Amino acid sequence: MSELKSCPMPEGHKAHMCQLKAEGRMEEIDQHSAKPKFACNKCGAKADEEGYLCQPRPL
């Protein structure tokens, strides 16, 4: 739960890459990172859309 508290967008955290990874939802991670355009400044995860990251930045 500390991940959720430290996320600047907790309302959408359940769909963030770090949460998907913590829950073992690898298929969803693969779907949302096929053509990454953003990386998370917090955990380094990459995603196609910034909404899947806690602290997104463009690649």
mmCIF file of the N, C-alpha and C atoms, coordinates in Angstrom:
data_MODEL
# 
_entry.id   MODEL 
# 
loop_
_atom_site.group_PDB 
_atom_site.id 
_atom_site.type_symbol 
_atom_site.label_atom_id 
_atom_site.label_alt_id 
_atom_site.label_comp_id 
_atom_site.label_asym_id 
_atom_site.label_entity_id 
_atom_site.label_seq_id 
_atom_site.pdbx_PDB_ins_code 
_atom_site.Cartn_x 
_atom_site.Cartn_y 
_atom_site.Cartn_z 
_atom_site.occupancy 
_atom_site.B_iso_or_equiv 
_atom_site.pdbx_formal_charge 
_atom_site.auth_seq_id 
_atom_site.auth_comp_id 
_atom_site.auth_asym_id 
_atom_site.auth_atom_id 
_atom_site.pdbx_PDB_model_num 
ATOM 1   N N  . MET A 1 1  ? 0.811  -1.190  0.000   1.00 0.00 ? 1  MET A N  1 
ATOM 2   C CA . MET A 1 1  ? 0.000  0.000   0.000   1.00 0.00 ? 1  MET A CA 1 
ATOM 3   C C  . MET A 1 1  ? 0.859  1.261   0.000   1.00 0.00 ? 1  MET A C  1 
ATOM 4   N N  . SER A 1 2  ? 2.119  1.196   0.392   1.00 0.00 ? 2  SER A N  1 
ATOM 5   C CA . SER A 1 2  ? 2.975  2.368   0.381   1.00 0.00 ? 2  SER A CA 1 
ATOM 6   C C  . SER A 1 2  ? 3.187  2.881   -1.043  1.00 0.00 ? 2  SER A C  1 
ATOM 7   N N  . GLU A 1 3  ? 3.154  1.999   -2.028  1.00 0.00 ? 3  GLU A N  1 
ATOM 8   C CA . GLU A 1 3  ? 3.232  2.424   -3.433  1.00 0.00 ? 3  GLU A CA 1 
ATOM 9   C C  . GLU A 1 3  ? 2.095  3.378   -3.744  1.00 0.00 ? 3  GLU A C  1 
ATOM 10  N N  . LEU A 1 4  ? 0.897  3.021   -3.306  1.00 0.00 ? 4  LEU A N  1 
ATOM 11  C CA . LEU A 1 4  ? -0.273 3.848   -3.569  1.00 0.00 ? 4  LEU A CA 1 
ATOM 12  C C  . LEU A 1 4  ? -0.125 5.213   -2.908  1.00 0.00 ? 4  LEU A C  1 
ATOM 13  N N  . LYS A 1 5  ? 0.356  5.255   -1.672  1.00 0.00 ? 5  LYS A N  1 
ATOM 14  C CA . LYS A 1 5  ? 0.518  6.517   -0.966  1.00 0.00 ? 5  LYS A CA 1 
ATOM 15  C C  . LYS A 1 5  ? 1.561  7.411   -1.616  1.00 0.00 ? 5  LYS A C  1 
ATOM 16  N N  . SER A 1 6  ? 2.575  6.832   -2.230  1.00 0.00 ? 6  SER A N  1 
ATOM 17  C CA . SER A 1 6  ? 3.625  7.631   -2.844  1.00 0.00 ? 6  SER A CA 1 
ATOM 18  C C  . SER A 1 6  ? 3.347  7.974   -4.303  1.00 0.00 ? 6  SER A C  1 
ATOM 19  N N  . CYS A 1 7  ? 2.265  7.475   -4.838  1.00 0.00 ? 7  CYS A N  1 
ATOM 20  C CA . CYS A 1 7  ? 1.904  7.756   -6.226  1.00 0.00 ? 7  CYS A CA 1 
ATOM 21  C C  . CYS A 1 7  ? 1.211  9.113   -6.306  1.00 0.00 ? 7  CYS A C  1 
ATOM 22  N N  . PRO A 1 8  ? 1.669  10.010  -7.194  1.00 0.00 ? 8  PRO A N  1 
ATOM 23  C CA . PRO A 1 8  ? 1.032  11.316  -7.326  1.00 0.00 ? 8  PRO A CA 1 
ATOM 24  C C  . PRO A 1 8  ? -0.365 11.249  -7.961  1.00 0.00 ? 8  PRO A C  1 
ATOM 25  N N  . MET A 1 9  ? -0.722 10.108  -8.538  1.00 0.00 ? 9  MET A N  1 
ATOM 26  C CA . MET A 1 9  ? -2.043 9.924   -9.145  1.00 0.00 ? 9  MET A CA 1 
ATOM 27  C C  . MET A 1 9  ? -2.681 8.648   -8.595  1.00 0.00 ? 9  MET A C  1 
ATOM 28  N N  . PRO A 1 10 ? -2.972 8.591   -7.281  1.00 0.00 ? 10 PRO A N  1 
ATOM 29  C CA . PRO A 1 10 ? -3.455 7.349   -6.668  1.00 0.00 ? 10 PRO A CA 1 
ATOM 30  C C  . PRO A 1 10 ? -4.785 6.849   -7.220  1.00 0.00 ? 10 PRO A C  1 
ATOM 31  N N  . GLU A 1 11 ? -5.612 7.747   -7.765  1.00 0.00 ? 11 GLU A N  1 
ATOM 32  C CA . GLU A 1 11 ? -6.896 7.307   -8.304  1.00 0.00 ? 11 GLU A CA 1 
ATOM 33  C C  . GLU A 1 11 ? -6.734 6.368   -9.498  1.00 0.00 ? 11 GLU A C  1 
ATOM 34  N N  . GLY A 1 12 ? -5.634 6.457   -10.203 1.00 0.00 ? 12 GLY A N  1 
ATOM 35  C CA . GLY A 1 12 ? -5.390 5.582   -11.347 1.00 0.00 ? 12 GLY A CA 1 
ATOM 36  C C  . GLY A 1 12 ? -4.317 4.547   -11.101 1.00 0.00 ? 12 GLY A C  1 
ATOM 37  N N  . HIS A 1 13 ? -3.836 4.453   -9.859  1.00 0.00 ? 13 HIS A N  1 
ATOM 38  C CA . HIS A 1 13 ? -2.690 3.587   -9.579  1.00 0.00 ? 13 HIS A CA 1 
ATOM 39  C C  . HIS A 1 13 ? -2.957 2.117   -9.877  1.00 0.00 ? 13 HIS A C  1 
ATOM 40  N N  . LYS A 1 14 ? -4.189 1.664   -9.744  1.00 0.00 ? 14 LYS A N  1 
ATOM 41  C CA . LYS A 1 14 ? -4.480 0.242   -9.975  1.00 0.00 ? 14 LYS A CA 1 
ATOM 42  C C  . LYS A 1 14 ? -4.144 -0.197  -11.398 1.00 0.00 ? 14 LYS A C  1 
ATOM 43  N N  . ALA A 1 15 ? -3.998 0.762   -12.327 1.00 0.00 ? 15 ALA A N  1 
ATOM 44  C CA . ALA A 1 15 ? -3.663 0.433   -13.710 1.00 0.00 ? 15 ALA A CA 1 
ATOM 45  C C  . ALA A 1 15 ? -2.213 0.772   -14.056 1.00 0.00 ? 15 ALA A C  1 
ATOM 46  N N  . HIS A 1 16 ? -1.445 1.247   -13.081 1.00 0.00 ? 16 HIS A N  1 
ATOM 47  C CA . HIS A 1 16 ? -0.047 1.594   -13.358 1.00 0.00 ? 16 HIS A CA 1 
ATOM 48  C C  . HIS A 1 16 ? 0.814  0.344   -13.458 1.00 0.00 ? 16 HIS A C  1 
ATOM 49  N N  . MET A 1 17 ? 1.864  0.432   -14.249 1.00 0.00 ? 17 MET A N  1 
ATOM 50  C CA . MET A 1 17 ? 2.732  -0.710  -14.514 1.00 0.00 ? 17 MET A CA 1 
ATOM 51  C C  . MET A 1 17 ? 3.284  -1.347  -13.242 1.00 0.00 ? 17 MET A C  1 
ATOM 52  N N  . CYS A 1 18 ? 3.686  -0.526  -12.264 1.00 0.00 ? 18 CYS A N  1 
ATOM 53  C CA . CYS A 1 18 ? 4.252  -1.094  -11.040 1.00 0.00 ? 18 CYS A CA 1 
ATOM 54  C C  . CYS A 1 18 ? 3.208  -1.915  -10.290 1.00 0.00 ? 18 CYS A C  1 
ATOM 55  N N  . GLN A 1 19 ? 1.948  -1.496  -10.319 1.00 0.00 ? 19 GLN A N  1 
ATOM 56  C CA . GLN A 1 19 ? 0.887  -2.247  -9.658  1.00 0.00 ? 19 GLN A CA 1 
ATOM 57  C C  . GLN A 1 19 ? 0.560  -3.513  -10.441 1.00 0.00 ? 19 GLN A C  1 
ATOM 58  N N  . LEU A 1 20 ? 0.525  -3.414  -11.763 1.00 0.00 ? 20 LEU A N  1 
ATOM 59  C CA . LEU A 1 20 ? 0.286  -4.603  -12.577 1.00 0.00 ? 20 LEU A CA 1 
ATOM 60  C C  . LEU A 1 20 ? 1.371  -5.648  -12.322 1.00 0.00 ? 20 LEU A C  1 
ATOM 61  N N  . LYS A 1 21 ? 2.616  -5.198  -12.223 1.00 0.00 ? 21 LYS A N  1 
ATOM 62  C CA . LYS A 1 21 ? 3.727  -6.112  -11.953 1.00 0.00 ? 21 LYS A CA 1 
ATOM 63  C C  . LYS A 1 21 ? 3.589  -6.742  -10.575 1.00 0.00 ? 21 LYS A C  1 
ATOM 64  N N  . ALA A 1 22 ? 3.241  -5.941  -9.582  1.00 0.00 ? 22 ALA A N  1 
ATOM 65  C CA . ALA A 1 22 ? 3.072  -6.450  -8.214  1.00 0.00 ? 22 ALA A CA 1 
ATOM 66  C C  . ALA A 1 22 ? 1.981  -7.514  -8.137  1.00 0.00 ? 22 ALA A C  1 
ATOM 67  N N  . GLU A 1 23 ? 0.986  -7.404  -9.001  1.00 0.00 ? 23 GLU A N  1 
ATOM 68  C CA . GLU A 1 23 ? -0.120 -8.360  -9.023  1.00 0.00 ? 23 GLU A CA 1 
ATOM 69  C C  . GLU A 1 23 ? 0.127  -9.507  -9.997  1.00 0.00 ? 23 GLU A C  1 
ATOM 70  N N  . GLY A 1 24 ? 1.285  -9.501  -10.675 1.00 0.00 ? 24 GLY A N  1 
ATOM 71  C CA . GLY A 1 24 ? 1.608  -10.575 -11.609 1.00 0.00 ? 24 GLY A CA 1 
ATOM 72  C C  . GLY A 1 24 ? 0.805  -10.542 -12.896 1.00 0.00 ? 24 GLY A C  1 
ATOM 73  N N  . ARG A 1 25 ? 0.328  -9.398  -13.277 1.00 0.00 ? 25 ARG A N  1 
ATOM 74  C CA . ARG A 1 25 ? -0.514 -9.258  -14.472 1.00 0.00 ? 25 ARG A CA 1 
ATOM 75  C C  . ARG A 1 25 ? 0.354  -8.955  -15.694 1.00 0.00 ? 25 ARG A C  1 
ATOM 76  N N  . MET A 1 26 ? 1.223  -9.905  -16.017 1.00 0.00 ? 26 MET A N  1 
ATOM 77  C CA . MET A 1 26 ? 2.226  -9.723  -17.064 1.00 0.00 ? 26 MET A CA 1 
ATOM 78  C C  . MET A 1 26 ? 1.618  -9.542  -18.451 1.00 0.00 ? 26 MET A C  1 
ATOM 79  N N  . GLU A 1 27 ? 0.522  -10.203 -18.733 1.00 0.00 ? 27 GLU A N  1 
ATOM 80  C CA . GLU A 1 27 ? -0.110 -10.071 -20.046 1.00 0.00 ? 27 GLU A CA 1 
ATOM 81  C C  . GLU A 1 27 ? -0.561 -8.631  -20.278 1.00 0.00 ? 27 GLU A C  1 
ATOM 82  N N  . GLU A 1 28 ? -1.093 -7.993  -19.247 1.00 0.00 ? 28 GLU A N  1 
ATOM 83  C CA . GLU A 1 28 ? -1.511 -6.594  -19.372 1.00 0.00 ? 28 GLU A CA 1 
ATOM 84  C C  . GLU A 1 28 ? -0.307 -5.674  -19.542 1.00 0.00 ? 28 GLU A C  1 
ATOM 85  N N  . ILE A 1 29 ? 0.775  -5.973  -18.840 1.00 0.00 ? 29 ILE A N  1 
ATOM 86  C CA . ILE A 1 29 ? 2.001  -5.193  -18.997 1.00 0.00 ? 29 ILE A CA 1 
ATOM 87  C C  . ILE A 1 29 ? 2.470  -5.265  -20.445 1.00 0.00 ? 29 ILE A C  1 
ATOM 88  N N  . ASP A 1 30 ? 2.477  -6.463  -21.014 1.00 0.00 ? 30 ASP A N  1 
ATOM 89  C CA . ASP A 1 30 ? 2.891  -6.634  -22.409 1.00 0.00 ? 30 ASP A CA 1 
ATOM 90  C C  . ASP A 1 30 ? 1.993  -5.837  -23.354 1.00 0.00 ? 30 ASP A C  1 
ATOM 91  N N  . GLN A 1 31 ? 0.698  -5.828  -23.082 1.00 0.00 ? 31 GLN A N  1 
ATOM 92  C CA . GLN A 1 31 ? -0.251 -5.104  -23.939 1.00 0.00 ? 31 GLN A CA 1 
ATOM 93  C C  . GLN A 1 31 ? -0.020 -3.599  -23.906 1.00 0.00 ? 31 GLN A C  1 
ATOM 94  N N  . HIS A 1 32 ? 0.358  -3.075  -22.747 1.00 0.00 ? 32 HIS A N  1 
ATOM 95  C CA . HIS A 1 32 ? 0.486  -1.633  -22.581 1.00 0.00 ? 32 HIS A CA 1 
ATOM 96  C C  . HIS A 1 32 ? 1.911  -1.117  -22.758 1.00 0.00 ? 32 HIS A C  1 
ATOM 97  N N  . SER A 1 33 ? 2.808  -2.008  -23.170 1.00 0.00 ? 33 SER A N  1 
ATOM 98  C CA . SER A 1 33 ? 4.193  -1.569  -23.370 1.00 0.00 ? 33 SER A CA 1 
ATOM 99  C C  . SER A 1 33 ? 4.783  -2.084  -24.681 1.00 0.00 ? 33 SER A C  1 
ATOM 100 N N  . ALA A 1 34 ? 3.929  -2.383  -25.637 1.00 0.00 ? 34 ALA A N  1 
ATOM 101 C CA . ALA A 1 34 ? 4.383  -2.911  -26.924 1.00 0.00 ? 34 ALA A CA 1 
ATOM 102 C C  . ALA A 1 34 ? 5.196  -1.880  -27.715 1.00 0.00 ? 34 ALA A C  1 
ATOM 103 N N  . LYS A 1 35 ? 4.764  -0.619  -27.653 1.00 0.00 ? 35 LYS A N  1 
ATOM 104 C CA . LYS A 1 35 ? 5.455  0.475   -28.350 1.00 0.00 ? 35 LYS A CA 1 
ATOM 105 C C  . LYS A 1 35 ? 5.603  1.641   -27.377 1.00 0.00 ? 35 LYS A C  1 
ATOM 106 N N  . PRO A 1 36 ? 6.497  1.498   -26.411 1.00 0.00 ? 36 PRO A N  1 
ATOM 107 C CA . PRO A 1 36 ? 6.584  2.512   -25.351 1.00 0.00 ? 36 PRO A CA 1 
ATOM 108 C C  . PRO A 1 36 ? 7.018  3.886   -25.847 1.00 0.00 ? 36 PRO A C  1 
ATOM 109 N N  . LYS A 1 37 ? 6.349  4.888   -25.313 1.00 0.00 ? 37 LYS A N  1 
ATOM 110 C CA . LYS A 1 37 ? 6.665  6.286   -25.605 1.00 0.00 ? 37 LYS A CA 1 
ATOM 111 C C  . LYS A 1 37 ? 6.989  7.051   -24.326 1.00 0.00 ? 37 LYS A C  1 
ATOM 112 N N  . PHE A 1 38 ? 6.751  6.399   -23.155 1.00 0.00 ? 38 PHE A N  1 
ATOM 113 C CA . PHE A 1 38 ? 6.968  7.038   -21.868 1.00 0.00 ? 38 PHE A CA 1 
ATOM 114 C C  . PHE A 1 38 ? 7.690  6.085   -20.923 1.00 0.00 ? 38 PHE A C  1 
ATOM 115 N N  . ALA A 1 39 ? 8.427  6.650   -19.985 1.00 0.00 ? 39 ALA A N  1 
ATOM 116 C CA . ALA A 1 39 ? 9.088  5.884   -18.932 1.00 0.00 ? 39 ALA A CA 1 
ATOM 117 C C  . ALA A 1 39 ? 8.729  6.522   -17.599 1.00 0.00 ? 39 ALA A C  1 
ATOM 118 N N  . CYS A 1 40 ? 8.726  5.722   -16.550 1.00 0.00 ? 40 CYS A N  1 
ATOM 119 C CA . CYS A 1 40 ? 8.403  6.221   -15.215 1.00 0.00 ? 40 CYS A CA 1 
ATOM 120 C C  . CYS A 1 40 ? 9.684  6.692   -14.523 1.00 0.00 ? 40 CYS A C  1 
ATOM 121 N N  . ASN A 1 41 ? 9.663  7.922   -14.028 1.00 0.00 ? 41 ASN A N  1 
ATOM 122 C CA . ASN A 1 41 ? 10.805 8.445   -13.285 1.00 0.00 ? 41 ASN A CA 1 
ATOM 123 C C  . ASN A 1 41 ? 10.983 7.732   -11.948 1.00 0.00 ? 41 ASN A C  1 
ATOM 124 N N  . LYS A 1 42 ? 9.948  7.081   -11.474 1.00 0.00 ? 42 LYS A N  1 
ATOM 125 C CA . LYS A 1 42 ? 9.973  6.417   -10.172 1.00 0.00 ? 42 LYS A CA 1 
ATOM 126 C C  . LYS A 1 42 ? 10.541 5.004   -10.254 1.00 0.00 ? 42 LYS A C  1 
ATOM 127 N N  . CYS A 1 43 ? 9.998  4.179   -11.164 1.00 0.00 ? 43 CYS A N  1 
ATOM 128 C CA . CYS A 1 43 ? 10.399 2.759   -11.200 1.00 0.00 ? 43 CYS A CA 1 
ATOM 129 C C  . CYS A 1 43 ? 11.102 2.351   -12.490 1.00 0.00 ? 43 CYS A C  1 
ATOM 130 N N  . GLY A 1 44 ? 11.075 3.228   -13.505 1.00 0.00 ? 44 GLY A N  1 
ATOM 131 C CA . GLY A 1 44 ? 11.746 2.916   -14.758 1.00 0.00 ? 44 GLY A CA 1 
ATOM 132 C C  . GLY A 1 44 ? 10.914 2.114   -15.750 1.00 0.00 ? 44 GLY A C  1 
ATOM 133 N N  . ALA A 1 45 ? 9.689  1.759   -15.375 1.00 0.00 ? 45 ALA A N  1 
ATOM 134 C CA . ALA A 1 45 ? 8.815  1.015   -16.291 1.00 0.00 ? 45 ALA A CA 1 
ATOM 135 C C  . ALA A 1 45 ? 8.555  1.853   -17.534 1.00 0.00 ? 45 ALA A C  1 
ATOM 136 N N  . LYS A 1 46 ? 8.301  1.181   -18.644 1.00 0.00 ? 46 LYS A N  1 
ATOM 137 C CA . LYS A 1 46 ? 7.996  1.862   -19.904 1.00 0.00 ? 46 LYS A CA 1 
ATOM 138 C C  . LYS A 1 46 ? 6.583  1.491   -20.330 1.00 0.00 ? 46 LYS A C  1 
ATOM 139 N N  . ALA A 1 47 ? 5.893  2.457   -20.947 1.00 0.00 ? 47 ALA A N  1 
ATOM 140 C CA . ALA A 1 47 ? 4.513  2.231   -21.359 1.00 0.00 ? 47 ALA A CA 1 
ATOM 141 C C  . ALA A 1 47 ? 4.196  3.013   -22.621 1.00 0.00 ? 47 ALA A C  1 
ATOM 142 N N  . ASP A 1 48 ? 3.157  2.540   -23.308 1.00 0.00 ? 48 ASP A N  1 
ATOM 143 C CA . ASP A 1 48 ? 2.698  3.199   -24.527 1.00 0.00 ? 48 ASP A CA 1 
ATOM 144 C C  . ASP A 1 48 ? 2.045  4.548   -24.219 1.00 0.00 ? 48 ASP A C  1 
ATOM 145 N N  . GLU A 1 49 ? 1.367  4.642   -23.071 1.00 0.00 ? 49 GLU A N  1 
ATOM 146 C CA . GLU A 1 49 ? 0.657  5.852   -22.677 1.00 0.00 ? 49 GLU A CA 1 
ATOM 147 C C  . GLU A 1 49 ? 1.080  6.266   -21.279 1.00 0.00 ? 49 GLU A C  1 
ATOM 148 N N  . GLU A 1 50 ? 1.135  7.549   -21.019 1.00 0.00 ? 50 GLU A N  1 
ATOM 149 C CA . GLU A 1 50 ? 1.604  8.041   -19.725 1.00 0.00 ? 50 GLU A CA 1 
ATOM 150 C C  . GLU A 1 50 ? 0.669  7.688   -18.575 1.00 0.00 ? 50 GLU A C  1 
ATOM 151 N N  . GLY A 1 51 ? -0.582 7.400   -18.853 1.00 0.00 ? 51 GLY A N  1 
ATOM 152 C CA . GLY A 1 51 ? -1.546 7.048   -17.812 1.00 0.00 ? 51 GLY A CA 1 
ATOM 153 C C  . GLY A 1 51 ? -1.260 5.734   -17.115 1.00 0.00 ? 51 GLY A C  1 
ATOM 154 N N  . TYR A 1 52 ? -0.328 4.952   -17.629 1.00 0.00 ? 52 TYR A N  1 
ATOM 155 C CA . TYR A 1 52 ? 0.033  3.673   -17.019 1.00 0.00 ? 52 TYR A CA 1 
ATOM 156 C C  . TYR A 1 52 ? 1.244  3.793   -16.110 1.00 0.00 ? 52 TYR A C  1 
ATOM 157 N N  . LEU A 1 53 ? 1.694  5.020   -15.838 1.00 0.00 ? 53 LEU A N  1 
ATOM 158 C CA . LEU A 1 53 ? 2.887  5.248   -15.036 1.00 0.00 ? 53 LEU A CA 1 
ATOM 159 C C  . LEU A 1 53 ? 2.620  6.251   -13.926 1.00 0.00 ? 53 LEU A C  1 
ATOM 160 N N  . CYS A 1 54 ? 3.327  6.102   -12.806 1.00 0.00 ? 54 CYS A N  1 
ATOM 161 C CA . CYS A 1 54 ? 3.173  7.029   -11.675 1.00 0.00 ? 54 CYS A CA 1 
ATOM 162 C C  . CYS A 1 54 ? 3.761  8.400   -11.974 1.00 0.00 ? 54 CYS A C  1 
ATOM 163 N N  . GLN A 1 55 ? 4.979  8.397   -12.516 1.00 0.00 ? 55 GLN A N  1 
ATOM 164 C CA . GLN A 1 55 ? 5.673  9.656   -12.809 1.00 0.00 ? 55 GLN A CA 1 
ATOM 165 C C  . GLN A 1 55 ? 6.210  9.593   -14.236 1.00 0.00 ? 55 GLN A C  1 
ATOM 166 N N  . PRO A 1 56 ? 5.325  9.746   -15.227 1.00 0.00 ? 56 PRO A N  1 
ATOM 167 C CA . PRO A 1 56 ? 5.727  9.581   -16.622 1.00 0.00 ? 56 PRO A CA 1 
ATOM 168 C C  . PRO A 1 56 ? 6.598  10.713  -17.153 1.00 0.00 ? 56 PRO A C  1 
ATOM 169 N N  . ARG A 1 57 ? 7.479  10.334  -18.067 1.00 0.00 ? 57 ARG A N  1 
ATOM 170 C CA . ARG A 1 57 ? 8.277  11.297  -18.832 1.00 0.00 ? 57 ARG A CA 1 
ATOM 171 C C  . ARG A 1 57 ? 8.410  10.717  -20.238 1.00 0.00 ? 57 ARG A C  1 
ATOM 172 N N  . PRO A 1 58 ? 8.470  11.557  -21.250 1.00 0.00 ? 58 PRO A N  1 
ATOM 173 C CA . PRO A 1 58 ? 8.636  11.061  -22.622 1.00 0.00 ? 58 PRO A CA 1 
ATOM 174 C C  . PRO A 1 58 ? 9.977  10.368  -22.803 1.00 0.00 ? 58 PRO A C  1 
ATOM 175 N N  . LEU A 1 59 ? 10.007 9.375   -23.654 1.00 0.00 ? 59 LEU A N  1 
ATOM 176 C CA . LEU A 1 59 ? 11.272 8.708   -23.991 1.00 0.00 ? 59 LEU A CA 1 
ATOM 177 C C  . LEU A 1 59 ? 12.026 9.521   -25.021 1.00 0.00 ? 59 LEU A C  1 
# 
